[in-house]
Amino acid sequence: MASSATLDTVVVTATRVEQKLEDVVADVSVIERDTIERSGATTVADLLTRLPGVEFVRNGGPTANTSVFVRGADNRHTAVFIDGVRVDSQSTGGANWNALPVAQIDRIEILRGPAAAIYGSDAIAGVVQIFTRQGTGPFTPSIGLGLGSHRTRKADAGFHGKSGAVDYALSVGHETSDGFDARPGVGFADRDGYRSTSASGRLGWTLNQAHRLEATALFSDVNTQYDGFASTADDRALNEVHTLGVSWHARWSDTYRMRLSANRGRDQYETRPSPYLTDTKVDGYLWHHELQFGAHRFTAALERRVDRLDNSGPPAIDASRSQNALALGYGWTDRTHTVQLNVRHDDDSEFGGKTTGAAAYAYAFAPGWRVTGSAGTAFRAPTLYQRFSQYGVADLKPESSRNIEAGLRYAQGATQFGLVVFRNEVTDLINFGAAGPCASTFGCYENAGKAILEGVTLSGEHRLGGVNLWGSVDVQNPRNADTDRILARRARRHAQLGADTMLGGWTVGADLKLVGERFDNASNTVRLGGYGLVNLHASRTLARDWTVLARVDNLADKDYEVARTYATGGRMVFVGLRWSPR
């Protein structure tokens, strides 16, 4: 994906403090609002999979159950935040990607690599931070409408702005689609459509140059049809994601900043008419301090996280746990050398303490060139479902990882190049095993696995005349270290190439996505064939305030699978129109 981010782009995900992208040692990508609008994407997973090092699996249409694999790791090994609010399921583990609404997103930052020394549990493979719009400038409304294949209809409206010391933003969106038969030949033939409604808001009050108060909220409700096992009913999955956060930002002096925040993320999943309901609430409290002395930056944070799970079972689960943490960080740069050190201790109410650390170094050895190296540890605590369901084992240990990586980067003008080599060893991996100490005779969760995630990622952008070229290639070997089998539904090789240019007042472009063969199961006996997709897009400003977008995905109408027996949408066309006064 061509990025509109530059070296002057400021990111916060790498260390939880503001940094220019050129000063970040970690492997970070940014997706800006203009790129999101041009994409025509329905889900966050569709956006992320256009970046290096990211794959996804989906059981049907855009809002069906979705897993995202960063550098080949499991879905639950990526920590996800919306405006700083953690979103997680204590049932399945990981974010509910199919319920994260693109219509409400202003920007996405993705960090590839472990970050538990900064964020605590979950960040074994990386961190995805989603930001909704913040009000700037005068009152600015916007309206977007779109039509697409499978009778897809989209509409969104919002406004943002700033009046004196108060800034504000509010947005709503609605999307419906008749969909397609998610599992042709399985059960009865029908269309599995969806209906999605979302809203987000942000309100900020800058009391003075030193103090700012802010509140954010997001709501997403998705109703998706799916094909249940041997079912002839109108099976539906109801997904809800809610976030709410308040924060106080204080700058006490030129050298000392503080941030105090409290928030809640909620993830609810329900099926009908088959009765099942799971509801996760994650409460977070953060007291973050930042000290800057010349080129030296020190950070310290106290953080508390409380997870709650209500699950219909059987047996019904009503459980909670908490983690209290102390995190310390140090960063230094003189533009030639950059050092970043982090250490964190989490004390879990169930299994006790866990300490993680990270060390990173970058050396700018020539104009535009940097070489980087880092090492870090991370962990993921067992979900409450893995511990207390009928398949659960109460004394499961956290999954742990050790990662090392090295990189080479070049950035000069419109040309960027990146090479990253990584190896991440995950131990005490929680798998579903044979019957044992749990209540079920079908099987139990157990700490019986070990995975090795290693690979090489190449990425680059270059402007050749009036044409922007971009691409990435991932060669990886995510495998079960005990069996030497490739992890299910991961490709050893995947790549993307794209180009766009201005032509007759239009911005036109094409991209090619290539994915190698995968295996649908852990034993590597069921193959999923590789595939290649060609996508086209075009956009144009019709008048000062109007923009039209057209996109064709899977131009050749390729028939392929990302999960066995589940269909994909074939050739899909989308046309959108947006009004936003400038």
C-alpha positions in Angstrom: 0.0 0.0 0.0 1.4 3.4 -0.9 1.7 5.4 2.2 1.2 9.1 2.7 3.3 9.1 5.8 6.7 10.9 5.7 9.7 11.0 7.9 8.2 14.0 9.6 5.0 12.0 10.5 4.5 11.8 14.2 3.6 8.4 15.7 2.9 7.3 19.3 2.5 3.5 19.1 6.2 2.6 19.1 7.0 3.9 22.6 3.7 5.4 23.8 5.1 8.9 23.4 5.2 11.2 20.3 8.1 10.5 18.0 8.9 11.4 14.4 8.9 8.4 12.2 12.5 9.0 11.3 13.5 8.6 15.0 11.6 5.3 15.5 13.7 2.1 15.7 10.8 -0.3 15.6 9.1 -1.6 12.4 6.1 0.8 12.1 3.7 1.6 9.3 1.0 4.3 9.1 -2.2 4.4 7.2 -3.6 7.9 6.9 -7.2 9.0 6.3 -6.7 9.8 2.5 -5.4 6.3 2.0 -8.3 4.8 3.9 -10.9 6.7 1.8 -9.3 5.7 -1.5 -9.2 2.1 -0.5 -13.0 1.5 -0.5 -12.3 -1.1 2.2 -15.1 -2.4 4.5 -13.0 -3.8 7.3 -9.7 -3.0 9.1 -8.4 -6.4 8.1 -8.7 -5.5 4.5 -6.6 -2.4 5.1 -3.9 -4.1 7.2 -3.4 -7.0 4.8 -2.1 -4.5 2.2 0.8 -3.8 4.6 4.1 -5.8 4.8 4.0 -8.7 7.3 0.2 -9.0 7.6 -2.2 -11.8 6.5 -5.8 -12.5 7.4 -8.3 -15.3 7.3 -12.1 -14.9 7.0 -14.9 -17.4 7.2 -17.0 -15.8 4.4 -17.9 -12.2 3.8 -16.4 -8.9 5.1 -18.0 -9.1 8.5 -17.6 -12.9 9.1 -15.2 -14.2 11.8 -11.8 -12.8 10.9 -8.3 -13.5 12.2 -5.2 -11.3 11.5 -1.7 -12.8 11.5 1.2 -10.4 12.1 4.5 -12.0 11.1 2.8 -15.4 11.2 1.7 -15.2 14.8 -1.8 -16.1 16.1 -4.6 -13.6 16.1 -4.5 -13.3 19.9 -0.8 -12.2 19.8 -1.5 -8.7 18.5 -2.7 -6.1 20.9 -5.3 -3.7 19.6 -6.2 -0.3 20.8 -8.8 2.3 19.7 -7.9 5.8 20.8 -5.8 4.2 23.5 -8.5 1.9 24.7 -7.6 -1.8 24.6 -10.0 -4.1 22.7 -9.8 -7.8 23.4 -12.0 -10.9 23.7 -11.5 -13.1 26.8 -13.3 -15.8 25.0 -11.5 -16.3 21.6 -8.5 -14.1 22.5 -7.6 -11.1 20.3 -9.7 -8.3 18.7 -13.0 -8.8 17.0 -11.7 -7.5 13.7 -14.9 -7.9 11.7 -16.7 -5.4 14.0 -14.1 -2.6 13.8 -15.6 0.0 11.5 -13.5 1.6 8.8 -16.0 4.5 8.5 -14.9 5.8 11.9 -11.2 5.6 11.4 -8.9 8.6 10.8 -5.6 6.9 11.1 -4.0 3.5 11.9 -0.5 2.8 13.2 0.8 -0.8 13.2 3.9 -1.9 15.1 5.4 -5.2 14.0 7.4 -7.0 16.7 7.0 -7.6 20.4 5.9 -4.7 22.6 5.0 -6.3 26.0 7.7 -4.2 27.7 5.5 -1.2 26.8 1.9 -2.5 26.7 2.0 -5.7 28.8 0.1 -8.8 27.9 -0.9 -9.7 24.3 1.7 -7.8 22.3 3.8 -10.9 21.2 3.6 -10.1 17.5 2.8 -6.5 17.4 0.4 -3.6 18.2 -2.4 -2.1 16.1 -3.5 1.4 17.2 -6.6 2.8 15.6 -7.4 6.6 15.9 -10.8 8.3 15.3 -10.9 11.8 14.0 -9.9 14.8 16.1 -11.5 18.2 15.5 -9.3 20.9 13.9 -10.0 24.1 12.0 -13.4 25.5 11.4 -16.6 23.5 11.4 -16.3 21.0 8.6 -19.1 18.6 7.7 -18.8 15.6 5.4 -21.1 13.0 3.7 -20.2 9.8 1.9 -22.3 7.5 -0.2 -21.3 4.2 -1.9 -22.7 1.3 -3.9 -21.0 -2.0 -4.6 -21.3 -5.6 -5.7 -23.7 -8.0 -3.8 -26.0 -5.0 -3.4 -23.7 -3.3 -0.9 -24.8 0.1 0.2 -22.7 2.5 2.4 -23.4 5.9 3.9 -21.6 7.9 6.5 -21.8 11.5 7.7 -19.9 13.6 10.3 -18.5 16.9 11.2 -15.4 18.1 13.1 -13.9 21.4 14.0 -12.6 23.7 16.8 -14.1 26.6 18.5 -11.8 28.5 20.9 -10.5 26.0 23.5 -12.9 23.2 22.5 -12.4 20.8 19.6 -15.0 18.2 18.6 -15.7 15.5 16.1 -18.7 13.3 15.5 -19.3 10.6 12.8 -21.9 8.0 12.1 -21.9 5.2 9.4 -24.3 2.5 8.1 -23.6 -0.3 5.7 -25.7 -3.2 4.4 -25.0 -5.9 1.9 -27.0 -8.9 0.6 -23.7 -10.8 0.5 -23.0 -14.1 -1.1 -23.3 -17.8 -0.1 -20.4 -18.1 2.4 -20.2 -21.9 2.2 -21.5 -23.1 -1.2 -22.3 -26.8 -1.2 -22.4 -26.9 2.7 -25.9 -26.7 4.1 -28.6 -24.9 2.0 -27.8 -22.3 -0.6 -28.5 -18.7 0.5 -26.9 -15.3 0.6 -25.1 -14.4 3.8 -25.4 -10.7 4.1 -24.7 -8.2 6.9 -25.8 -5.0 8.4 -23.4 -2.6 10.2 -24.0 0.6 12.2 -21.2 2.6 13.8 -20.6 5.9 15.5 -17.6 7.7 17.1 -17.1 11.0 18.9 -14.3 13.0 20.4 -14.4 16.1 22.6 -11.3 18.0 23.7 -10.9 21.0 26.0 -7.5 22.8 26.0 -7.7 24.6 29.3 -4.4 26.4 28.6 -1.0 25.6 27.0 -0.2 23.2 29.8 -3.4 21.2 30.3 -5.9 19.4 28.1 -8.9 17.2 28.8 -10.3 14.7 26.3 -13.1 12.2 26.0 -13.5 9.6 23.2 -16.2 7.0 22.4 -16.9 4.5 19.7 -19.8 2.2 19.0 -20.1 -0.6 16.4 -22.9 -3.0 15.9 -22.7 -5.7 13.2 -25.4 -8.3 12.3 -24.0 -11.0 10.1 -25.7 -14.0 8.5 -23.6 -17.2 8.5 -24.0 -20.9 7.7 -24.1 -22.9 10.9 -23.1 -26.5 11.0 -25.8 -28.7 9.5 -28.3 -25.9 10.0 -31.2 -24.8 7.9 -32.1 -21.8 10.0 -31.3 -18.1 9.4 -28.1 -18.2 11.5 -26.9 -14.8 12.6 -23.9 -13.5 14.5 -24.3 -10.3 16.4 -21.1 -8.4 17.2 -20.7 -5.3 19.3 -17.6 -3.3 20.1 -17.7 -0.3 22.4 -14.9 1.9 23.7 -15.1 4.9 26.1 -12.1 6.8 27.4 -11.3 10.0 29.3 -7.8 11.5 29.7 -5.9 14.5 31.2 -2.8 15.6 29.4 -0.5 18.0 31.5 2.7 19.7 30.6 4.2 20.8 33.9 7.4 22.2 32.5 9.5 22.1 29.3 10.9 18.8 30.5 8.0 17.1 32.2 4.8 15.8 30.8 2.1 13.6 32.4 -0.9 11.7 31.1 -3.7 10.2 33.3 -6.4 8.1 31.6 -9.3 5.7 32.4 -11.2 3.7 29.8 -13.3 0.7 29.0 -13.4 -1.5 26.0 -16.2 -4.0 25.4 -16.5 -6.9 23.0 -19.8 -8.8 22.8 -20.5 -11.7 20.5 -23.9 -13.5 20.2 -25.4 -16.1 17.9 -29.0 -16.7 17.0 -31.1 -18.8 16.9 -28.3 -21.1 18.3 -28.0 -19.6 21.8 -24.6 -18.4 22.6 -23.4 -15.2 24.2 -19.9 -14.0 25.3 -19.2 -10.5 26.7 -15.7 -9.2 27.5 -15.1 -5.9 29.3 -11.5 -4.5 29.7 -11.0 -1.6 32.1 -7.7 0.3 31.8 -6.1 2.9 34.0 -2.8 4.6 33.1 -0.6 7.2 34.8 2.2 8.0 32.3 5.2 10.3 32.9 7.7 11.6 30.4 10.9 13.5 31.2 13.0 15.1 28.4 16.5 16.3 29.1 18.1 17.3 25.9 18.5 14.2 23.7 17.6 11.9 26.7 14.0 10.9 27.3 12.8 8.9 30.3 9.3 7.4 30.8 7.6 5.8 33.7 4.1 4.4 33.9 1.8 2.8 36.4 -1.0 0.8 34.7 -3.9 -1.3 35.8 -6.0 -3.6 33.6 -9.1 -5.5 34.7 -10.6 -8.2 32.5 -14.2 -9.5 33.0 -15.9 -12.3 31.1 -19.5 -13.3 31.0 -20.1 -16.4 28.9 -23.2 -18.4 28.5 -21.3 -21.6 28.5 -22.1 -24.3 29.3 -21.1 -24.0 32.0 -21.8 -20.3 32.5 -18.7 -18.2 33.2 -18.6 -15.1 35.3 -15.0 -14.4 36.0 -12.5 -11.6 36.3 -8.8 -10.9 36.8 -6.5 -7.9 37.1 -3.0 -6.9 36.2 -1.0 -4.1 37.8 2.2 -3.0 36.1 5.2 -0.7 36.3 6.9 0.2 33.0 10.1 2.2 32.6 11.6 3.5 29.4 14.7 5.3 28.1 15.4 6.8 24.7 18.3 8.7 23.3 19.3 10.0 19.8 21.9 12.3 18.3 20.5 11.6 14.8 23.4 9.2 14.1 22.9 6.8 16.9 19.5 6.0 18.5 18.9 3.8 21.6 15.6 2.6 23.0 15.3 0.6 26.2 12.2 -0.6 28.0 11.4 -2.9 30.9 8.0 -3.7 32.5 6.7 -5.9 35.3 3.1 -7.1 35.3 1.6 -8.6 38.5 -1.4 -10.8 37.6 -4.0 -11.6 40.2 -4.0 -15.2 39.0 -0.5 -16.4 38.0 1.8 -13.8 39.7 4.5 -11.7 38.2 5.9 -11.5 34.6 8.8 -9.2 33.6 9.5 -8.3 30.0 12.1 -6.1 28.4 13.3 -4.7 25.1 16.5 -3.1 23.7 16.8 -1.5 20.3 19.6 0.4 18.5 19.8 2.2 15.2 22.8 3.6 13.4 22.5 6.2 10.6 25.7 5.3 8.7 25.0 7.5 5.6 22.5 10.1 4.4 19.1 8.4 4.3 20.4 5.0 5.5 19.9 3.3 8.9 20.7 -0.1 10.2 18.7 -1.3 13.2 18.8 -4.2 15.6 16.5 -5.2 18.5 15.7 -7.9 21.0 12.6 -8.3 23.2 10.5 -10.6 25.3 6.7 -10.7 25.5 3.8 -12.7 26.9 0.1 -13.4 26.6 -1.9 -14.3 29.6 -4.4 -17.2 29.2 -7.9 -16.0 28.5 -10.6 -16.5 31.1 -12.3 -18.9 28.7 -9.2 -21.0 28.4 -9.1 -21.3 32.2 -12.7 -21.6 33.3 -14.8 -23.1 30.4 -15.6 -26.8 30.2 -12.3 -27.1 28.2 -10.4 -24.9 30.6 -7.5 -25.6 32.9 -7.1 -23.1 35.8 -3.3 -23.4 36.2 -2.4 -22.6 32.5 0.8 -20.6 32.2 1.2 -17.5 30.1 2.5 -17.9 26.6 6.0 -16.3 26.4 8.2 -15.2 23.5 11.7 -14.1 22.7 12.3 -12.0 19.5 15.4 -10.8 17.8 15.4 -8.8 14.5 17.6 -6.7 12.4 16.8 -4.1 9.7 18.1 -1.9 7.0 16.2 1.2 5.9 16.6 3.9 3.3 14.5 7.0 3.0 15.2 10.0 0.8 12.5 12.1 -0.8 9.9 10.0 -2.5 12.1 6.8 -2.3 11.9 4.4 0.7 13.3 0.9 1.1 13.1 -1.5 4.1 14.6 -4.9 4.9 13.7 -6.7 8.2 14.9 -10.1 9.3 13.2 -11.5 12.4 13.0 -14.6 14.6 10.4 -15.0 17.3 10.2 -18.1 19.5 6.9 -18.6 21.3 6.9 -21.1 24.2 4.2 -22.5 26.4 1.8 -22.0 23.5 -1.7 -22.8 24.5 -3.3 -25.3 22.2 -6.4 -27.5 22.3 -5.3 -30.9 23.2 -6.6 -34.3 24.3 -9.0 -34.9 27.2 -7.4 -34.5 30.5 -7.8 -32.4 33.7 -10.8 -30.3 32.4 -14.5 -31.2 32.5 -14.8 -32.0 28.9 -14.2 -35.5 27.5 -13.7 -34.0 24.0 -10.4 -32.2 24.9 -8.7 -29.5 27.0 -6.5 -26.5 26.6 -2.9 -27.1 27.5 0.6 -25.5 27.5 1.9 -28.0 25.0 3.1 -26.0 22.0 6.1 -24.1 20.8 6.2 -22.0 17.7 9.0 -20.4 15.7 8.1 -17.4 13.6 11.0 -16.3 11.4 11.2 -14.5 8.1 12.3 -11.7 5.9 10.3 -8.7 4.8 11.2 -6.4 1.9 9.3 -3.2 1.3 9.7 -0.1 -0.8 8.3 3.0 -2.5 9.7 5.0 -5.4 8.4 7.7 -7.7 9.4 7.1 -11.3 8.5 10.2 -13.4 4.8 10.7 -12.6 4.2 7.2 -11.4 4.3 6.1 -7.7 5.5 2.5 -7.3 5.2 0.5 -4.1 5.5 -3.1 -3.0 6.5 -5.6 -0.4 7.6 -9.3 -0.3 7.4 -11.5 2.8 9.3 -14.8 2.9 8.6 -16.5 6.2 8.5 -19.9 8.0 5.9 -19.8 10.8 6.0 -23.3 12.1 5.2 -25.6 15.0 8.6 -26.3 16.5 7.5 -29.7 17.9 6.2 -31.1 14.6 8.0 -28.8 12.1 4.6 -28.3 10.4 3.6 -24.9 9.0 1.1 -23.1 11.2 -2.4 -23.4 9.7 -3.5 -20.9 7.1 -0.2 -19.1 6.9 1.7 -18.7 3.6 5.4 -19.1 3.3 5.4 -16.3 0.7 3.2 -13.4 0.0 3.8 -10.2 -1.9 2.1 -7.0 -3.1 3.0 -4.7 -6.0 1.2 -1.5 -6.9 1.4 1.7 -9.0 -0.7 4.9 -9.3 -0.5 8.1 -11.2 -2.4 11.1 -12.4 -4.2 10.7 -15.8 -6.6 13.3 -17.2 -7.4 14.7 -13.8 -7.9 11.2 -12.3 -5.7 9.4 -9.8 -5.6 5.9 -11.2 -3.8 2.8 -9.9 -3.5 -0.9 -9.9 -2.1 -3.4 -7.4 -1.3 -7.1 -7.6 -1.6 -9.4 -4.5 0.2 -12.8 -4.5 -0.2 -15.4 -1.8 1.5 -18.8 -1.8 -0.1 -22.1 -0.8 -1.2 -22.7 2.7 -2.5 -25.6 4.8 -5.9 -25.4 6.4 -5.0 -27.6 9.3 -2.2 -28.1 11.8 -1.2 -31.5 10.5 -0.6 -30.0 7.0 -2.8 -32.5 5.2 -5.4 -30.1 3.7 -3.9 -27.7 1.1 -5.2 -24.3 0.2 -3.9 -23.2 -3.2 -2.0 -20.1 -3.8 -3.6 -17.2 -5.7 -3.0 -13.9 -7.3 -5.5 -10.9 -7.4 -5.4 -7.8 -9.5 -7.2 -4.7 -8.2 -7.9 -1.3 -9.8 -8.8 2.0 -8.4 -9.5 5.5 -9.6 -10.6 8.8 -7.9 -11.1 12.4 -9.0 -12.1 15.7 -7.5 -15.2 16.6 -9.5 -15.6 20.1 -8.0 -13.9 21.8 -5.1 -15.9 19.9 -2.4 -16.8 16.6 -4.3 -14.7 13.5 -4.8 -15.7 10.3 -6.6 -14.0 6.9 -6.1 -14.2 3.8 -8.1 -12.6 0.4 -7.3 -12.6 -3.1 -8.8 -11.2 -5.9 -6.6 -10.3 -9.3 -8.0 -10.5 -8.0 -11.6 -10.1 -11.5 -13.1 -12.9 -13.0 -10.8 -10.4 -15.4 -9.3 -11.9 -18.3 -7.4 -9.9 -18.9 -4.2 -10.1 -19.8 -0.5 -8.5 -18.3 2.6 -10.3 -20.9 4.7 -11.5 -24.4 3.6 -15.1 -24.6 2.3 -15.6 -20.8 2.7 -16.1 -18.8 -0.4 -14.8 -15.3 -1.3 -16.7 -12.6 -3.0 -15.4 -12.9 -6.6 -15.0 -9.8 -8.7 -16.3 -6.8 -6.7 -17.0 -3.3 -7.8 -17.5 -0.3 -5.6 -18.3 3.4 -6.5 -18.4 6.1 -3.9 -19.1 9.8 -3.7 -17.9 12.2 -1.0 -18.8 15.8 -0.2 -16.6 17.7 2.2 -16.2 21.5 2.1 -12.6 22.6 1.8 
